[in-house]
Amino acid sequence: MDNNLDADLGRIPHQTMADIVETRLLEYLKKKSFKPGDALPTELDLAEALGVSRNVLREALSRLRMLGMVETRKKRGMVLARPDILGPLERVLDPLIIDQRTLRDIFELRLTLEVGLADLLYLRKTDKDVEELEAIAKDQKNLGGVTFRINNEIAFHGKIYQMTGNDTLKRFQTMLLPIFGYLVALEKVPRMGQVSHLDLVELLKHGTKEEFRQGMLNHLQHHFDKLA
């Protein structure tokens, strides 16, 4: 057999019937502009339209249920659900079962998000929020160990995410806490950014969002340096 034959022809992707049915169902939902709460056709109707057994159809539907896209309601049958886009991530974001490359990628994502929060912060921050953030920052002077430092970092940056008023960002930040704590605990010598938490609070009080964005970048710069 010609060793180059596979490369010339290209392998046909292996797909089970359930794979194909899952793809067809997603295409159908998009084509018909289904919205959350809309009722889906019955299993029998779907199986007949696709020309597959109900067992194959159920396997494909179970995948959509795992993604939070389909749910069954009393008296209505299957409906399109509002998908929980972060649910699957929450189940696997554990530093003890994630490889180092993925840990680094997730940490980089967190750093990038925090540098880019300025616009939402300046749109929605309140005086009360800034006062609470300042209280957390002032508590930093009591840093006495890794555990306290991690808790203080989490409290401060968690408050910043909360101040954005974006529920998805807040939930995502909560998901990242184990990753953050794990990586900070690995630091043999604690390092602090050139811009402190109190400096960031002062920028929120009196600076522009561009100045805050630069301040946050400087605050996190030692993390970027370590990645480099």
C-alpha positions as CSV (number, residue, x, y, z in Angstrom):
1,M,0.0,0.0,0.0
2,D,1.2,3.5,-0.8
3,N,2.3,5.1,2.4
4,N,1.2,8.5,1.1
5,L,-2.3,7.2,0.3
6,D,-3.8,8.2,3.6
7,A,-2.3,11.7,3.4
8,D,-3.5,12.2,-0.2
9,L,-7.1,11.0,0.3
10,G,-7.6,12.2,3.9
11,R,-9.2,10.1,6.5
12,I,-13.0,10.3,6.8
13,P,-13.9,11.3,10.4
14,H,-15.4,8.4,12.3
15,Q,-18.9,9.3,13.4
16,T,-21.5,7.2,15.1
17,M,-25.2,7.5,14.2
18,A,-25.7,9.3,17.5
19,D,-23.0,11.9,16.4
20,I,-24.8,12.5,13.2
21,V,-28.2,12.8,14.8
22,E,-26.8,15.2,17.4
23,T,-25.5,17.4,14.6
24,R,-28.7,17.2,12.7
25,L,-30.8,18.2,15.8
26,L,-28.6,21.2,16.4
27,E,-28.9,22.3,12.8
28,Y,-32.7,21.9,13.0
29,L,-32.9,24.0,16.2
30,K,-31.0,26.8,14.5
31,K,-32.8,26.5,11.2
32,K,-36.2,26.8,12.9
33,S,-35.0,29.6,15.3
34,F,-36.0,27.7,18.4
35,K,-35.8,29.8,21.6
36,P,-35.6,28.6,25.3
37,G,-39.0,27.4,26.4
38,D,-40.1,26.3,22.9
39,A,-41.5,22.7,22.7
40,L,-39.6,20.2,20.6
41,P,-41.2,17.5,18.4
42,T,-41.8,14.2,20.1
43,E,-39.2,11.4,20.2
44,L,-41.3,9.4,17.8
45,D,-41.6,12.2,15.3
46,L,-37.9,13.0,15.4
47,A,-36.9,9.4,15.0
48,E,-39.2,8.9,12.0
49,A,-38.1,12.1,10.4
50,L,-34.4,11.2,10.8
51,G,-34.9,7.5,9.9
52,V,-33.2,6.2,13.0
53,S,-34.2,4.1,16.0
54,R,-35.4,5.7,19.1
55,N,-32.4,4.3,21.0
56,V,-30.1,6.3,18.7
57,L,-32.2,9.4,19.0
58,R,-32.3,9.1,22.8
59,E,-28.5,8.8,22.9
60,A,-28.2,12.1,20.9
61,L,-30.8,13.8,23.1
62,S,-29.0,12.7,26.2
63,R,-25.9,14.6,25.1
64,L,-28.0,17.7,24.6
65,R,-29.5,17.2,28.0
66,M,-26.0,17.0,29.5
67,L,-25.2,20.3,27.9
68,G,-28.3,21.8,29.4
69,M,-29.8,22.5,26.1
70,V,-32.9,20.2,26.3
71,E,-35.1,19.4,29.3
72,T,-38.4,17.5,29.8
73,R,-41.3,19.3,31.5
74,K,-44.6,17.9,32.7
75,K,-47.4,18.2,30.2
76,R,-45.1,19.8,27.6
77,G,-42.6,17.1,26.8
78,M,-39.2,18.2,25.6
79,V,-38.4,21.9,25.4
80,L,-35.3,23.9,24.5
81,A,-33.7,25.0,27.7
82,R,-31.5,27.9,28.5
83,P,-28.1,26.3,28.4
84,D,-25.8,26.4,31.3
85,I,-22.6,27.3,29.4
86,L,-20.4,27.3,32.5
87,G,-21.8,24.1,34.1
88,P,-19.4,21.6,32.3
89,L,-16.4,23.8,33.2
90,E,-17.3,23.9,36.9
91,R,-17.1,20.1,37.0
92,V,-13.6,19.9,35.7
93,L,-11.9,23.1,36.9
94,D,-9.9,21.3,39.6
95,P,-6.1,21.9,39.7
96,L,-5.5,18.3,40.9
97,I,-6.9,16.8,37.7
98,I,-5.8,19.4,35.1
99,D,-2.5,19.3,33.3
100,Q,0.0,22.1,33.8
101,R,-0.5,23.5,30.3
102,T,-4.2,23.9,30.9
103,L,-3.6,25.4,34.3
104,R,-1.3,28.0,32.7
105,D,-3.9,28.8,29.9
106,I,-6.7,29.3,32.5
107,F,-4.5,31.5,34.6
108,E,-3.6,33.6,31.6
109,L,-7.3,33.9,30.8
110,R,-7.9,35.3,34.3
111,L,-5.1,37.8,34.0
112,T,-6.4,39.0,30.6
113,L,-10.0,39.3,32.0
114,E,-8.9,41.5,34.9
115,V,-6.9,43.9,32.8
116,G,-10.0,44.3,30.6
117,L,-12.6,45.0,33.4
118,A,-12.1,48.7,33.5
119,D,-14.9,49.7,31.2
120,L,-17.6,47.7,33.1
121,L,-16.2,48.9,36.5
122,Y,-16.4,52.6,35.5
123,L,-19.9,52.0,34.1
124,R,-21.3,50.4,37.3
125,K,-19.2,51.1,40.3
126,T,-20.8,52.8,43.3
127,D,-19.3,54.8,46.2
128,K,-20.4,51.9,48.5
129,D,-18.6,49.4,46.4
130,V,-15.4,51.4,46.4
131,E,-15.6,51.8,50.2
132,E,-15.9,48.1,50.6
133,L,-13.0,47.5,48.2
134,E,-10.9,49.9,50.2
135,A,-11.6,48.1,53.4
136,I,-10.4,44.9,51.9
137,A,-7.3,46.6,50.6
138,K,-6.4,48.1,53.9
139,D,-6.6,44.7,55.5
140,Q,-3.7,43.7,53.3
141,K,-1.3,45.2,55.8
142,N,-2.0,42.2,58.1
143,L,-0.6,39.8,55.6
144,G,1.0,37.0,57.7
145,G,1.2,33.9,55.5
146,V,0.2,32.2,52.3
147,T,-3.3,31.4,53.4
148,F,-4.1,35.0,54.5
149,R,-2.5,36.3,51.3
150,I,-4.6,34.0,49.1
151,N,-7.8,34.9,51.0
152,N,-7.0,38.6,50.7
153,E,-6.3,38.4,47.0
154,I,-9.5,36.4,46.5
155,A,-11.6,38.9,48.5
156,F,-10.1,41.9,46.6
157,H,-10.3,40.6,43.1
158,G,-13.6,38.9,43.8
159,K,-15.1,42.2,44.9
160,I,-13.9,43.8,41.6
161,Y,-15.7,41.1,39.6
162,Q,-18.8,41.7,41.7
163,M,-18.6,45.4,41.0
164,T,-18.9,44.7,37.2
165,G,-22.5,43.6,37.8
166,N,-22.0,40.8,35.2
167,D,-23.3,37.5,36.6
168,T,-21.3,35.3,34.2
169,L,-18.1,37.1,35.1
170,K,-18.8,36.7,38.8
171,R,-19.5,33.0,38.4
172,F,-16.4,32.5,36.2
173,Q,-14.2,34.2,38.8
174,T,-15.6,31.9,41.5
175,M,-14.8,28.9,39.3
176,L,-11.2,30.1,38.9
177,L,-10.5,30.4,42.7
178,P,-9.1,26.9,43.1
179,I,-6.8,27.5,40.2
180,F,-5.6,30.8,41.6
181,G,-5.1,29.5,45.1
182,Y,-3.2,26.5,43.8
183,L,-0.8,28.6,41.7
184,V,-0.2,31.3,44.3
185,A,0.6,28.6,46.9
186,L,3.3,27.2,44.6
187,E,5.2,30.5,44.7
188,K,8.3,29.9,46.9
189,V,8.8,33.7,47.4
190,P,5.6,35.8,47.5
191,R,5.8,38.6,45.0
192,M,3.7,41.8,44.9
193,G,2.9,44.0,41.9
194,Q,4.3,47.5,41.5
195,V,0.8,48.8,42.0
196,S,-0.9,47.7,45.2
197,H,-4.5,47.1,46.0
198,L,-4.7,50.5,47.7
199,D,-3.2,52.1,44.6
200,L,-6.0,50.5,42.5
201,V,-8.6,51.8,44.9
202,E,-7.2,55.3,44.6
203,L,-7.3,55.0,40.8
204,L,-11.0,54.0,41.0
205,K,-11.7,57.0,43.2
206,H,-9.8,59.6,41.2
207,G,-8.4,58.2,38.0
208,T,-9.8,57.5,34.5
209,K,-10.6,54.0,33.3
210,E,-7.5,54.1,31.1
211,E,-5.4,54.8,34.1
212,F,-7.1,52.0,36.1
213,R,-6.5,49.6,33.2
214,Q,-2.8,50.5,33.2
215,G,-2.7,50.2,36.9
216,M,-4.2,46.8,36.9
217,L,-1.7,45.7,34.2
218,N,1.1,46.9,36.4
219,H,-0.5,45.2,39.4
220,L,-0.4,41.9,37.6
221,Q,2.8,42.4,35.7
222,H,4.8,40.1,38.0
223,H,2.5,37.3,36.9
224,F,3.0,38.1,33.3
225,D,6.7,38.2,33.8
226,K,6.6,34.8,35.4
227,L,4.7,33.4,32.5
228,A,7.3,34.8,30.1
